[in-house]
Amino acid sequence: MKIGNNADLASTLSHTAAAKQQAKVAATPAPAAETAARSAAKAGNAGVPVTLSENVLTAALGRSATDFNAEKVAAVKSAIEKGSFRVNAEAVADKMLENAAETLSYAQARRSH
């Protein structure tokens, strides 16, 4: 089990970029803001063509619908509702450290290329 997801990071980065663009538009004078808003709307509607490699398609098709244990999910949900669920802080900390190490090694590998 991984804590965190690189897709979440990409989503956060795109939201941050969009927020910066909106702040930039808000800070411009009214006529320029209208022009910027129109061009941003056009860009948002333009779309970007995306193609998936065969490896991605094969992986998506090969993934079964049982990627999780429904019984365990139900048991955890029940424990939360009853107030008896306890978090294993050591396991969470270990996963956070593993995730941080993975992220750092990925970043260092990208810098060295």
Gaussian input, Z-matrix of N, CA and C with variables (Angstrom, degrees):
# hf/3-21g

backbone

0 1
 N
 C     1     B1
 C     2     B2     1     A1
 N     3     B3     2     A2     1     D1
 C     4     B4     3     A3     2     D2
 C     5     B5     4     A4     3     D3
 N     6     B6     5     A5     4     D4
 C     7     B7     6     A6     5     D5
 C     8     B8     7     A7     6     D6
 N     9     B9     8     A8     7     D7
 C    10    B10     9     A9     8     D8
 C    11    B11    10    A10     9     D9
 N    12    B12    11    A11    10    D10
 C    13    B13    12    A12    11    D11
 C    14    B14    13    A13    12    D12
 N    15    B15    14    A14    13    D13
 C    16    B16    15    A15    14    D14
 C    17    B17    16    A16    15    D15
 N    18    B18    17    A17    16    D16
 C    19    B19    18    A18    17    D17
 C    20    B20    19    A19    18    D18
 N    21    B21    20    A20    19    D19
 C    22    B22    21    A21    20    D20
 C    23    B23    22    A22    21    D21
 N    24    B24    23    A23    22    D22
 C    25    B25    24    A24    23    D23
 C    26    B26    25    A25    24    D24
 N    27    B27    26    A26    25    D25
 C    28    B28    27    A27    26    D26
 C    29    B29    28    A28    27    D27
 N    30    B30    29    A29    28    D28
 C    31    B31    30    A30    29    D29
 C    32    B32    31    A31    30    D30
 N    33    B33    32    A32    31    D31
 C    34    B34    33    A33    32    D32
 C    35    B35    34    A34    33    D33
 N    36    B36    35    A35    34    D34
 C    37    B37    36    A36    35    D35
 C    38    B38    37    A37    36    D36
 N    39    B39    38    A38    37    D37
 C    40    B40    39    A39    38    D38
 C    41    B41    40    A40    39    D39
 N    42    B42    41    A41    40    D40
 C    43    B43    42    A42    41    D41
 C    44    B44    43    A43    42    D42
 N    45    B45    44    A44    43    D43
 C    46    B46    45    A45    44    D44
 C    47    B47    46    A46    45    D45
 N    48    B48    47    A47    46    D46
 C    49    B49    48    A48    47    D47
 C    50    B50    49    A49    48    D48
 N    51    B51    50    A50    49    D49
 C    52    B52    51    A51    50    D50
 C    53    B53    52    A52    51    D51
 N    54    B54    53    A53    52    D52
 C    55    B55    54    A54    53    D53
 C    56    B56    55    A55    54    D54
 N    57    B57    56    A56    55    D55
 C    58    B58    57    A57    56    D56
 C    59    B59    58    A58    57    D57
 N    60    B60    59    A59    58    D58
 C    61    B61    60    A60    59    D59
 C    62    B62    61    A61    60    D60
 N    63    B63    62    A62    61    D61
 C    64    B64    63    A63    62    D62
 C    65    B65    64    A64    63    D63
 N    66    B66    65    A65    64    D64
 C    67    B67    66    A66    65    D65
 C    68    B68    67    A67    66    D66
 N    69    B69    68    A68    67    D67
 C    70    B70    69    A69    68    D68
 C    71    B71    70    A70    69    D69
 N    72    B72    71    A71    70    D70
 C    73    B73    72    A72    71    D71
 C    74    B74    73    A73    72    D72
 N    75    B75    74    A74    73    D73
 C    76    B76    75    A75    74    D74
 C    77    B77    76    A76    75    D75
 N    78    B78    77    A77    76    D76
 C    79    B79    78    A78    77    D77
 C    80    B80    79    A79    78    D78
 N    81    B81    80    A80    79    D79
 C    82    B82    81    A81    80    D80
 C    83    B83    82    A82    81    D81
 N    84    B84    83    A83    82    D82
 C    85    B85    84    A84    83    D83
 C    86    B86    85    A85    84    D84
 N    87    B87    86    A86    85    D85
 C    88    B88    87    A87    86    D86
 C    89    B89    88    A88    87    D87
 N    90    B90    89    A89    88    D88
 C    91    B91    90    A90    89    D89
 C    92    B92    91    A91    90    D90
 N    93    B93    92    A92    91    D91
 C    94    B94    93    A93    92    D92
 C    95    B95    94    A94    93    D93
 N    96    B96    95    A95    94    D94
 C    97    B97    96    A96    95    D95
 C    98    B98    97    A97    96    D96
 N    99    B99    98    A98    97    D97
 C   100   B100    99    A99    98    D98
 C   101   B101   100   A100    99    D99
 N   102   B102   101   A101   100   D100
 C   103   B103   102   A102   101   D101
 C   104   B104   103   A103   102   D102
 N   105   B105   104   A104   103   D103
 C   106   B106   105   A105   104   D104
 C   107   B107   106   A106   105   D105
 N   108   B108   107   A107   106   D106
 C   109   B109   108   A108   107   D107
 C   110   B110   109   A109   108   D108
 N   111   B111   110   A110   109   D109
 C   112   B112   111   A111   110   D110
 C   113   B113   112   A112   111   D111
 N   114   B114   113   A113   112   D112
 C   115   B115   114   A114   113   D113
 C   116   B116   115   A115   114   D114
 N   117   B117   116   A116   115   D115
 C   118   B118   117   A117   116   D116
 C   119   B119   118   A118   117   D117
 N   120   B120   119   A119   118   D118
 C   121   B121   120   A120   119   D119
 C   122   B122   121   A121   120   D120
 N   123   B123   122   A122   121   D121
 C   124   B124   123   A123   122   D122
 C   125   B125   124   A124   123   D123
 N   126   B126   125   A125   124   D124
 C   127   B127   126   A126   125   D125
 C   128   B128   127   A127   126   D126
 N   129   B129   128   A128   127   D127
 C   130   B130   129   A129   128   D128
 C   131   B131   130   A130   129   D129
 N   132   B132   131   A131   130   D130
 C   133   B133   132   A132   131   D131
 C   134   B134   133   A133   132   D132
 N   135   B135   134   A134   133   D133
 C   136   B136   135   A135   134   D134
 C   137   B137   136   A136   135   D135
 N   138   B138   137   A137   136   D136
 C   139   B139   138   A138   137   D137
 C   140   B140   139   A139   138   D138
 N   141   B141   140   A140   139   D139
 C   142   B142   141   A141   140   D140
 C   143   B143   142   A142   141   D141
 N   144   B144   143   A143   142   D142
 C   145   B145   144   A144   143   D143
 C   146   B146   145   A145   144   D144
 N   147   B147   146   A146   145   D145
 C   148   B148   147   A147   146   D146
 C   149   B149   148   A148   147   D147
 N   150   B150   149   A149   148   D148
 C   151   B151   150   A150   149   D149
 C   152   B152   151   A151   150   D150
 N   153   B153   152   A152   151   D151
 C   154   B154   153   A153   152   D152
 C   155   B155   154   A154   153   D153
 N   156   B156   155   A155   154   D154
 C   157   B157   156   A156   155   D155
 C   158   B158   157   A157   156   D156
 N   159   B159   158   A158   157   D157
 C   160   B160   159   A159   158   D158
 C   161   B161   160   A160   159   D159
 N   162   B162   161   A161   160   D160
 C   163   B163   162   A162   161   D161
 C   164   B164   163   A163   162   D162
 N   165   B165   164   A164   163   D163
 C   166   B166   165   A165   164   D164
 C   167   B167   166   A166   165   D165
 N   168   B168   167   A167   166   D166
 C   169   B169   168   A168   167   D167
 C   170   B170   169   A169   168   D168
 N   171   B171   170   A170   169   D169
 C   172   B172   171   A171   170   D170
 C   173   B173   172   A172   171   D171
 N   174   B174   173   A173   172   D172
 C   175   B175   174   A174   173   D173
 C   176   B176   175   A175   174   D174
 N   177   B177   176   A176   175   D175
 C   178   B178   177   A177   176   D176
 C   179   B179   178   A178   177   D177
 N   180   B180   179   A179   178   D178
 C   181   B181   180   A180   179   D179
 C   182   B182   181   A181   180   D180
 N   183   B183   182   A182   181   D181
 C   184   B184   183   A183   182   D182
 C   185   B185   184   A184   183   D183
 N   186   B186   185   A185   184   D184
 C   187   B187   186   A186   185   D185
 C   188   B188   187   A187   186   D186
 N   189   B189   188   A188   187   D187
 C   190   B190   189   A189   188   D188
 C   191   B191   190   A190   189   D189
 N   192   B192   191   A191   190   D190
 C   193   B193   192   A192   191   D191
 C   194   B194   193   A193   192   D192
 N   195   B195   194   A194   193   D193
 C   196   B196   195   A195   194   D194
 C   197   B197   196   A196   195   D195
 N   198   B198   197   A197   196   D196
 C   199   B199   198   A198   197   D197
 C   200   B200   199   A199   198   D198
 N   201   B201   200   A200   199   D199
 C   202   B202   201   A201   200   D200
 C   203   B203   202   A202   201   D201
 N   204   B204   203   A203   202   D202
 C   205   B205   204   A204   203   D203
 C   206   B206   205   A205   204   D204
 N   207   B207   206   A206   205   D205
 C   208   B208   207   A207   206   D206
 C   209   B209   208   A208   207   D207
 N   210   B210   209   A209   208   D208
 C   211   B211   210   A210   209   D209
 C   212   B212   211   A211   210   D210
 N   213   B213   212   A212   211   D211
 C   214   B214   213   A213   212   D212
 C   215   B215   214   A214   213   D213
 N   216   B216   215   A215   214   D214
 C   217   B217   216   A216   215   D215
 C   218   B218   217   A217   216   D216
 N   219   B219   218   A218   217   D217
 C   220   B220   219   A219   218   D218
 C   221   B221   220   A220   219   D219
 N   222   B222   221   A221   220   D220
 C   223   B223   222   A222   221   D221
 C   224   B224   223   A223   222   D222
 N   225   B225   224   A224   223   D223
 C   226   B226   225   A225   224   D224
 C   227   B227   226   A226   225   D225
 N   228   B228   227   A227   226   D226
 C   229   B229   228   A228   227   D227
 C   230   B230   229   A229   228   D228
 N   231   B231   230   A230   229   D229
 C   232   B232   231   A231   230   D230
 C   233   B233   232   A232   231   D231
 N   234   B234   233   A233   232   D232
 C   235   B235   234   A234   233   D233
 C   236   B236   235   A235   234   D234
 N   237   B237   236   A236   235   D235
 C   238   B238   237   A237   236   D236
 C   239   B239   238   A238   237   D237
 N   240   B240   239   A239   238   D238
 C   241   B241   240   A240   239   D239
 C   242   B242   241   A241   240   D240
 N   243   B243   242   A242   241   D241
 C   244   B244   243   A243   242   D242
 C   245   B245   244   A244   243   D243
 N   246   B246   245   A245   244   D244
 C   247   B247   246   A246   245   D245
 C   248   B248   247   A247   246   D246
 N   249   B249   248   A248   247   D247
 C   250   B250   249   A249   248   D248
 C   251   B251   250   A250   249   D249
 N   252   B252   251   A251   250   D250
 C   253   B253   252   A252   251   D251
 C   254   B254   253   A253   252   D252
 N   255   B255   254   A254   253   D253
 C   256   B256   255   A255   254   D254
 C   257   B257   256   A256   255   D255
 N   258   B258   257   A257   256   D256
 C   259   B259   258   A258   257   D257
 C   260   B260   259   A259   258   D258
 N   261   B261   260   A260   259   D259
 C   262   B262   261   A261   260   D260
 C   263   B263   262   A262   261   D261
 N   264   B264   263   A263   262   D262
 C   265   B265   264   A264   263   D263
 C   266   B266   265   A265   264   D264
 N   267   B267   266   A266   265   D265
 C   268   B268   267   A267   266   D266
 C   269   B269   268   A268   267   D267
 N   270   B270   269   A269   268   D268
 C   271   B271   270   A270   269   D269
 C   272   B272   271   A271   270   D270
 N   273   B273   272   A272   271   D271
 C   274   B274   273   A273   272   D272
 C   275   B275   274   A274   273   D273
 N   276   B276   275   A275   274   D274
 C   277   B277   276   A276   275   D275
 C   278   B278   277   A277   276   D276
 N   279   B279   278   A278   277   D277
 C   280   B280   279   A279   278   D278
 C   281   B281   280   A280   279   D279
 N   282   B282   281   A281   280   D280
 C   283   B283   282   A282   281   D281
 C   284   B284   283   A283   282   D282
 N   285   B285   284   A284   283   D283
 C   286   B286   285   A285   284   D284
 C   287   B287   286   A286   285   D285
 N   288   B288   287   A287   286   D286
 C   289   B289   288   A288   287   D287
 C   290   B290   289   A289   288   D288
 N   291   B291   290   A290   289   D289
 C   292   B292   291   A291   290   D290
 C   293   B293   292   A292   291   D291
 N   294   B294   293   A293   292   D292
 C   295   B295   294   A294   293   D293
 C   296   B296   295   A295   294   D294
 N   297   B297   296   A296   295   D295
 C   298   B298   297   A297   296   D296
 C   299   B299   298   A298   297   D297
 N   300   B300   299   A299   298   D298
 C   301   B301   300   A300   299   D299
 C   302   B302   301   A301   300   D300
 N   303   B303   302   A302   301   D301
 C   304   B304   303   A303   302   D302
 C   305   B305   304   A304   303   D303
 N   306   B306   305   A305   304   D304
 C   307   B307   306   A306   305   D305
 C   308   B308   307   A307   306   D306
 N   309   B309   308   A308   307   D307
 C   310   B310   309   A309   308   D308
 C   311   B311   310   A310   309   D309
 N   312   B312   311   A311   310   D310
 C   313   B313   312   A312   311   D311
 C   314   B314   313   A313   312   D312
 N   315   B315   314   A314   313   D313
 C   316   B316   315   A315   314   D314
 C   317   B317   316   A316   315   D315
 N   318   B318   317   A317   316   D316
 C   319   B319   318   A318   317   D317
 C   320   B320   319   A319   318   D318
 N   321   B321   320   A320   319   D319
 C   322   B322   321   A321   320   D320
 C   323   B323   322   A322   321   D321
 N   324   B324   323   A323   322   D322
 C   325   B325   324   A324   323   D323
 C   326   B326   325   A325   324   D324
 N   327   B327   326   A326   325   D325
 C   328   B328   327   A327   326   D326
 C   329   B329   328   A328   327   D327
 N   330   B330   329   A329   328   D328
 C   331   B331   330   A330   329   D329
 C   332   B332   331   A331   330   D330
 N   333   B333   332   A332   331   D331
 C   334   B334   333   A333   332   D332
 C   335   B335   334   A334   333   D333
 N   336   B336   335   A335   334   D334
 C   337   B337   336   A336   335   D335
 C   338   B338   337   A337   336   D336

   B1=1.4513
   B2=1.5205
   B3=1.3049
   B4=1.4523
   B5=1.5114
   B6=1.2972
   B7=1.4573
   B8=1.5080
   B9=1.2849
   B10=1.4582
   B11=1.5115
   B12=1.3075
   B13=1.4455
   B14=1.5121
   B15=1.3124
   B16=1.4533
   B17=1.5100
   B18=1.3455
   B19=1.4611
   B20=1.5229
   B21=1.3310
   B22=1.4625
   B23=1.5196
   B24=1.3161
   B25=1.4611
   B26=1.5180
   B27=1.3244
   B28=1.4700
   B29=1.5140
   B30=1.3296
   B31=1.4628
   B32=1.5222
   B33=1.3236
   B34=1.4592
   B35=1.5195
   B36=1.3305
   B37=1.4607
   B38=1.5223
   B39=1.3390
   B40=1.4637
   B41=1.5181
   B42=1.3447
   B43=1.4610
   B44=1.5286
   B45=1.3296
   B46=1.4613
   B47=1.5238
   B48=1.3207
   B49=1.4681
   B50=1.5241
   B51=1.3366
   B52=1.4634
   B53=1.5243
   B54=1.3298
   B55=1.4646
   B56=1.5258
   B57=1.3329
   B58=1.4632
   B59=1.5226
   B60=1.3425
   B61=1.4595
   B62=1.5230
   B63=1.3439
   B64=1.4607
   B65=1.5213
   B66=1.3249
   B67=1.4647
   B68=1.5203
   B69=1.3149
   B70=1.4560
   B71=1.5273
   B72=1.3330
   B73=1.4660
   B74=1.5225
   B75=1.3267
   B76=1.4641
   B77=1.5261
   B78=1.3170
   B79=1.4617
   B80=1.5292
   B81=1.3331
   B82=1.4652
   B83=1.5190
   B84=1.3559
   B85=1.4606
   B86=1.5270
   B87=1.3414
   B88=1.4590
   B89=1.5304
   B90=1.3495
   B91=1.4655
   B92=1.5280
   B93=1.3123
   B94=1.4593
   B95=1.5233
   B96=1.3231
   B97=1.4600
   B98=1.5209
   B99=1.3360
   B100=1.4616
   B101=1.5211
   B102=1.3177
   B103=1.4618
   B104=1.5252
   B105=1.3158
   B106=1.4620
   B107=1.5189
   B108=1.3192
   B109=1.4623
   B110=1.5233
   B111=1.3410
   B112=1.4648
   B113=1.5276
   B114=1.3290
   B115=1.4651
   B116=1.5287
   B117=1.3224
   B118=1.4658
   B119=1.5187
   B120=1.3351
   B121=1.4622
   B122=1.5213
   B123=1.3301
   B124=1.4625
   B125=1.5221
   B126=1.3172
   B127=1.4610
   B128=1.5212
   B129=1.3332
   B130=1.4591
   B131=1.5141
   B132=1.3342
   B133=1.4548
   B134=1.5197
   B135=1.3240
   B136=1.4582
   B137=1.5218
   B138=1.3035
   B139=1.4542
   B140=1.5178
   B141=1.2952
   B142=1.4523
   B143=1.5245
   B144=1.3287
   B145=1.4659
   B146=1.5270
   B147=1.3135
   B148=1.4595
   B149=1.5196
   B150=1.3123
   B151=1.4625
   B152=1.5172
   B153=1.3140
   B154=1.4549
   B155=1.5180
   B156=1.3186
   B157=1.4590
   B158=1.5201
   B159=1.3212
   B160=1.4569
   B161=1.5264
   B162=1.3322
   B163=1.4684
   B164=1.5198
   B165=1.3246
   B166=1.4651
   B167=1.5173
   B168=1.3305
   B169=1.4619
   B170=1.5202
   B171=1.3223
   B172=1.4584
   B173=1.5233
   B174=1.3164
   B175=1.4662
   B176=1.5179
   B177=1.3238
   B178=1.4605
   B179=1.5202
   B180=1.3217
   B181=1.4594
   B182=1.5208
   B183=1.3367
   B184=1.4501
   B185=1.5140
   B186=1.3018
   B187=1.4608
   B188=1.5249
   B189=1.2933
   B190=1.4614
   B191=1.5191
   B192=1.3128
   B193=1.4621
   B194=1.5232
   B195=1.3156
   B196=1.4635
   B197=1.5206
   B198=1.3164
   B199=1.4567
   B200=1.5237
   B201=1.3152
   B202=1.4525
   B203=1.5227
   B204=1.3076
   B205=1.4544
   B206=1.5233
   B207=1.3212
   B208=1.4615
   B209=1.5284
   B210=1.3268
   B211=1.4694
   B212=1.5298
   B213=1.3214
   B214=1.4656
   B215=1.5271
   B216=1.3344
   B217=1.4637
   B218=1.5209
   B219=1.3290
   B220=1.4659
   B221=1.5264
   B222=1.3344
   B223=1.4639
   B224=1.5257
   B225=1.3333
   B226=1.4641
   B227=1.5209
   B228=1.3219
   B229=1.4644
   B230=1.5235
   B231=1.3144
   B232=1.4631
   B233=1.5275
   B234=1.3357
   B235=1.4670
   B236=1.5238
   B237=1.3382
   B238=1.4633
   B239=1.5177
   B240=1.3328
   B241=1.4676
   B242=1.5237
   B243=1.3410
   B244=1.4629
   B245=1.5253
   B246=1.3272
   B247=1.4580
   B248=1.5116
   B249=1.3302
   B250=1.4594
   B251=1.5291
   B252=1.3157
   B253=1.4632
   B254=1.5191
   B255=1.3138
   B256=1.4562
   B257=1.5239
   B258=1.3041
   B259=1.4598
   B260=1.5211
   B261=1.3202
   B262=1.4567
   B263=1.5268
   B264=1.3183
   B265=1.4640
   B266=1.5231
   B267=1.3166
   B268=1.4603
   B269=1.5320
   B270=1.3334
   B271=1.4675
   B272=1.5237
   B273=1.3227
   B274=1.4661
   B275=1.5295
   B276=1.3156
   B277=1.4660
   B278=1.5280
   B279=1.3321
   B280=1.4668
   B281=1.5238
   B282=1.3287
   B283=1.4666
   B284=1.5246
   B285=1.3242
   B286=1.4640
   B287=1.5262
   B288=1.3315
   B289=1.4630
   B290=1.5288
   B291=1.3393
   B292=1.4625
   B293=1.5246
   B294=1.3258
   B295=1.4633
   B296=1.5290
   B297=1.3258
   B298=1.4676
   B299=1.5229
   B300=1.3228
   B301=1.4623
   B302=1.5268
   B303=1.3241
   B304=1.4646
   B305=1.5249
   B306=1.3173
   B307=1.4612
   B308=1.5213
   B309=1.3279
   B310=1.4648
   B311=1.5240
   B312=1.3225
   B313=1.4654
   B314=1.5218
   B315=1.3228
   B316=1.4650
   B317=1.5275
   B318=1.3216
   B319=1.4653
   B320=1.5270
   B321=1.3223
   B322=1.4629
   B323=1.5203
   B324=1.3191
   B325=1.4630
   B326=1.5237
   B327=1.3220
   B328=1.4692
   B329=1.5263
   B330=1.3255
   B331=1.4677
   B332=1.5213
   B333=1.3260
   B334=1.4597
   B335=1.5264
   B336=1.3254
   B337=1.4800
   B338=1.4602
   A1=108.60
   A2=115.46
   A3=120.40
   A4=109.41
   A5=114.97
   A6=120.33
   A7=105.53
   A8=116.39
   A9=120.39
   A10=110.00
   A11=115.63
   A12=120.64
   A13=107.63
   A14=117.47
   A15=120.41
   A16=111.43
   A17=117.89
   A18=120.41
   A19=110.14
   A20=116.39
   A21=119.60
   A22=110.32
   A23=116.86
   A24=121.03
   A25=110.32
   A26=117.16
   A27=120.48
   A28=110.63
   A29=116.29
   A30=120.36
   A31=110.68
   A32=116.54
   A33=120.86
   A34=110.91
   A35=116.59
   A36=120.31
   A37=111.41
   A38=117.50
   A39=119.08
   A40=110.56
   A41=117.64
   A42=120.50
   A43=110.39
   A44=116.82
   A45=121.12
   A46=110.43
   A47=116.40
   A48=120.21
   A49=110.55
   A50=116.90
   A51=120.26
   A52=110.51
   A53=117.20
   A54=120.83
   A55=110.63
   A56=116.94
   A57=120.06
   A58=110.59
   A59=116.30
   A60=120.14
   A61=110.21
   A62=117.39
   A63=120.67
   A64=110.76
   A65=117.75
   A66=120.89
   A67=110.24
   A68=116.81
   A69=121.31
   A70=110.28
   A71=116.53
   A72=121.07
   A73=110.15
   A74=117.42
   A75=121.18
   A76=111.50
   A77=117.94
   A78=121.30
   A79=113.06
   A80=117.43
   A81=119.80
   A82=110.45
   A83=117.92
   A84=120.99
   A85=110.49
   A86=116.70
   A87=122.59
   A88=114.09
   A89=121.76
   A90=119.49
   A91=112.28
   A92=116.73
   A93=119.84
   A94=110.40
   A95=116.89
   A96=120.91
   A97=110.38
   A98=116.82
   A99=119.63
   A100=110.46
   A101=116.79
   A102=121.12
   A103=110.38
   A104=116.75
   A105=120.98
   A106=110.73
   A107=117.26
   A108=120.87
   A109=110.41
   A110=116.77
   A111=119.88
   A112=110.79
   A113=116.93
   A114=119.06
   A115=110.94
   A116=117.55
   A117=120.39
   A118=110.21
   A119=117.15
   A120=120.65
   A121=110.22
   A122=117.18
   A123=120.58
   A124=110.23
   A125=116.11
   A126=120.18
   A127=110.77
   A128=116.95
   A129=120.84
   A130=111.96
   A131=117.48
   A132=121.53
   A133=112.51
   A134=117.48
   A135=121.13
   A136=111.92
   A137=118.19
   A138=121.61
   A139=111.52
   A140=115.08
   A141=121.87
   A142=107.38
   A143=118.06
   A144=118.67
   A145=110.07
   A146=115.53
   A147=121.45
   A148=108.34
   A149=116.24
   A150=120.69
   A151=108.04
   A152=115.23
   A153=121.15
   A154=109.16
   A155=115.92
   A156=119.74
   A157=109.43
   A158=115.46
   A159=119.58
   A160=110.87
   A161=117.60
   A162=120.76
   A163=111.11
   A164=116.40
   A165=120.31
   A166=109.82
   A167=116.56
   A168=120.20
   A169=111.28
   A170=117.14
   A171=121.02
   A172=110.77
   A173=116.96
   A174=120.69
   A175=110.82
   A176=116.64
   A177=120.09
   A178=110.70
   A179=117.75
   A180=120.96
   A181=111.64
   A182=116.49
   A183=120.50
   A184=114.03
   A185=116.42
   A186=120.39
   A187=109.10
   A188=116.61
   A189=119.34
   A190=110.16
   A191=114.82
   A192=120.25
   A193=111.10
   A194=117.71
   A195=121.06
   A196=110.44
   A197=116.58
   A198=120.69
   A199=111.98
   A200=116.94
   A201=120.51
   A202=108.64
   A203=115.55
   A204=122.02
   A205=108.02
   A206=116.90
   A207=121.96
   A208=111.67
   A209=116.88
   A210=119.84
   A211=110.89
   A212=115.98
   A213=119.50
   A214=110.40
   A215=116.55
   A216=120.32
   A217=109.87
   A218=116.81
   A219=120.65
   A220=110.93
   A221=116.90
   A222=120.49
   A223=111.26
   A224=116.85
   A225=120.39
   A226=110.04
   A227=116.70
   A228=120.83
   A229=110.47
   A230=116.04
   A231=120.67
   A232=111.01
   A233=116.76
   A234=120.44
   A235=110.79
   A236=117.10
   A237=120.29
   A238=109.95
   A239=116.20
   A240=120.29
   A241=111.77
   A242=116.59
   A243=121.06
   A244=112.26
   A245=116.45
   A246=120.03
   A247=113.50
   A248=117.36
   A249=120.08
   A250=113.11
   A251=118.20
   A252=121.23
   A253=109.75
   A254=116.06
   A255=121.60
   A256=108.82
   A257=116.46
   A258=121.92
   A259=108.70
   A260=116.24
   A261=121.59
   A262=106.74
   A263=116.47
   A264=121.89
   A265=111.82
   A266=117.42
   A267=120.44
   A268=110.87
   A269=116.96
   A270=120.45
   A271=110.86
   A272=116.83
   A273=120.72
   A274=110.00
   A275=116.80
   A276=120.81
   A277=110.87
   A278=116.91
   A279=120.38
   A280=111.22
   A281=116.76
   A282=120.63
   A283=111.11
   A284=117.03
   A285=120.07
   A286=110.80
   A287=116.54
   A288=120.49
   A289=111.41
   A290=116.66
   A291=120.15
   A292=110.41
   A293=115.88
   A294=121.04
   A295=110.37
   A296=117.32
   A297=120.86
   A298=110.40
   A299=117.40
   A300=120.93
   A301=110.51
   A302=116.61
   A303=120.65
   A304=110.73
   A305=116.66
   A306=121.16
   A307=110.95
   A308=117.24
   A309=120.82
   A310=111.89
   A311=116.97
   A312=118.95
   A313=110.43
   A314=117.45
   A315=121.21
   A316=110.20
   A317=116.96
   A318=121.17
   A319=110.78
   A320=117.37
   A321=120.67
   A322=111.21
   A323=117.10
   A324=120.88
   A325=110.52
   A326=117.01
   A327=120.78
   A328=110.78
   A329=117.71
   A330=121.27
   A331=111.42
   A332=117.19
   A333=120.66
   A334=112.31
   A335=117.72
   A336=120.15
   A337=111.29
   D1=133.90
   D2=178.11
   D3=-106.29
   D4=143.24
   D5=171.68
   D6=-103.83
   D7=121.10
   D8=-176.99
   D9=96.89
   D10=159.60
   D11=-176.54
   D12=-151.04
   D13=135.00
   D14=179.54
   D15=-63.46
   D16=-27.80
   D17=176.24
   D18=-63.54
   D19=-35.04
   D20=176.94
   D21=-63.36
   D22=-39.63
   D23=179.59
   D24=-64.28
   D25=-44.44
   D26=179.31
   D27=-62.61
   D28=-41.14
   D29=178.92
   D30=-63.43
   D31=-42.98
   D32=179.04
   D33=-62.70
   D34=-42.23
   D35=179.61
   D36=-64.28
   D37=-40.10
   D38=179.81
   D39=-69.27
   D40=-35.96
   D41=176.86
   D42=-65.94
   D43=-38.70
   D44=178.95
   D45=-64.67
   D46=-43.18
   D47=178.72
   D48=-63.63
   D49=-41.04
   D50=178.76
   D51=-64.83
   D52=-39.35
   D53=179.45
   D54=-65.69
   D55=-39.36
   D56=177.83
   D57=-64.04
   D58=-40.92
   D59=178.88
   D60=-63.89
   D61=-42.44
   D62=179.17
   D63=-63.98
   D64=-40.17
   D65=178.71
   D66=-65.13
   D67=-38.43
   D68=178.68
   D69=-64.50
   D70=-42.50
   D71=178.75
   D72=-64.94
   D73=-41.18
   D74=-178.63
   D75=-65.94
   D76=-28.52
   D77=-177.07
   D78=-84.31
   D79=-10.85
   D80=-178.38
   D81=-84.20
   D82=157.11
   D83=177.31
   D84=-60.88
   D85=160.71
   D86=-172.54
   D87=-53.52
   D88=-53.25
   D89=-178.86
   D90=-61.50
   D91=-40.84
   D92=179.16
   D93=-67.72
   D94=-35.37
   D95=179.10
   D96=-64.37
   D97=-39.85
   D98=178.75
   D99=-63.60
   D100=-43.74
   D101=179.08
   D102=-63.41
   D103=-44.44
   D104=179.74
   D105=-64.14
   D106=-40.22
   D107=179.69
   D108=-64.24
   D109=-41.73
   D110=178.82
   D111=-63.99
   D112=-44.02
   D113=-179.16
   D114=-68.21
   D115=-34.73
   D116=177.07
   D117=-66.86
   D118=-39.23
   D119=178.75
   D120=-64.80
   D121=-41.31
   D122=178.04
   D123=-63.11
   D124=-43.62
   D125=-179.51
   D126=-64.45
   D127=-38.10
   D128=179.49
   D129=-66.68
   D130=-30.73
   D131=-179.12
   D132=-88.97
   D133=-12.14
   D134=-174.93
   D135=-64.78
   D136=-40.21
   D137=-179.31
   D138=77.28
   D139=162.43
   D140=179.77
   D141=-132.96
   D142=126.78
   D143=178.46
   D144=-69.30
   D145=136.53
   D146=-178.55
   D147=-128.34
   D148=134.04
   D149=174.24
   D150=-124.01
   D151=146.05
   D152=-179.89
   D153=-107.89
   D154=139.17
   D155=177.95
   D156=-70.77
   D157=161.49
   D158=-179.99
   D159=-63.45
   D160=-32.83
   D161=178.31
   D162=-61.23
   D163=-42.07
   D164=179.99
   D165=-66.18
   D166=-44.60
   D167=179.81
   D168=-62.65
   D169=-42.41
   D170=178.96
   D171=-64.16
   D172=-42.43
   D173=179.37
   D174=-63.45
   D175=-40.44
   D176=-179.85
   D177=-66.70
   D178=-39.39
   D179=179.47
   D180=-72.11
   D181=-33.01
   D182=-178.43
   D183=-75.76
   D184=-16.64
   D185=-178.48
   D186=-72.54
   D187=127.58
   D188=-179.53
   D189=-82.88
   D190=164.30
   D191=-179.97
   D192=-75.70
   D193=-5.78
   D194=-177.72
   D195=-107.26
   D196=51.80
   D197=177.76
   D198=-73.67
   D199=-4.72
   D200=178.96
   D201=-139.29
   D202=161.68
   D203=179.98
   D204=-93.99
   D205=103.52
   D206=-176.05
   D207=-61.05
   D208=-35.55
   D209=179.49
   D210=-65.68
   D211=-41.38
   D212=179.66
   D213=-66.93
   D214=-39.90
   D215=177.62
   D216=-60.79
   D217=-43.71
   D218=179.22
   D219=-63.81
   D220=-39.15
   D221=179.52
   D222=-66.00
   D223=-42.24
   D224=178.85
   D225=-65.80
   D226=-42.35
   D227=178.76
   D228=-60.11
   D229=-43.88
   D230=179.04
   D231=-63.16
   D232=-42.94
   D233=179.58
   D234=-63.61
   D235=-38.18
   D236=178.23
   D237=-64.88
   D238=-45.08
   D239=-179.60
   D240=-62.22
   D241=-35.79
   D242=-179.85
   D243=-81.20
   D244=-12.66
   D245=-178.68
   D246=81.80
   D247=14.66
   D248=-178.08
   D249=-103.36
   D250=1.25
   D251=179.87
   D252=-73.59
   D253=131.62
   D254=178.75
   D255=-120.62
   D256=134.69
   D257=178.96
   D258=-86.37
   D259=132.87
   D260=175.52
   D261=-86.01
   D262=94.83
   D263=-175.05
   D264=-59.96
   D265=-35.64
   D266=-179.98
   D267=-64.94
   D268=-42.09
   D269=178.79
   D270=-65.55
   D271=-40.87
   D272=178.31
   D273=-63.45
   D274=-44.46
   D275=179.68
   D276=-62.70
   D277=-42.38
   D278=178.22
   D279=-60.15
   D280=-44.83
   D281=179.89
   D282=-65.56
   D283=-37.87
   D284=178.04
   D285=-64.10
   D286=-41.88
   D287=178.66
   D288=-66.24
   D289=-40.49
   D290=177.08
   D291=-61.53
   D292=-44.15
   D293=-179.33
   D294=-64.12
   D295=-42.01
   D296=179.11
   D297=-64.18
   D298=-42.54
   D299=179.29
   D300=-63.66
   D301=-41.27
   D302=178.55
   D303=-63.99
   D304=-43.71
   D305=179.92
   D306=-63.79
   D307=-43.84
   D308=179.02
   D309=-64.36
   D310=-42.58
   D311=-179.88
   D312=-66.55
   D313=-35.53
   D314=176.65
   D315=-64.97
   D316=-44.29
   D317=-179.81
   D318=-65.07
   D319=-41.51
   D320=179.24
   D321=-66.24
   D322=-37.44
   D323=178.53
   D324=-65.50
   D325=-38.59
   D326=179.24
   D327=-68.38
   D328=-35.43
   D329=179.54
   D330=-69.38
   D331=-34.37
   D332=-175.91
   D333=-76.82
   D334=-13.09
   D335=-179.81
   D336=-87.89

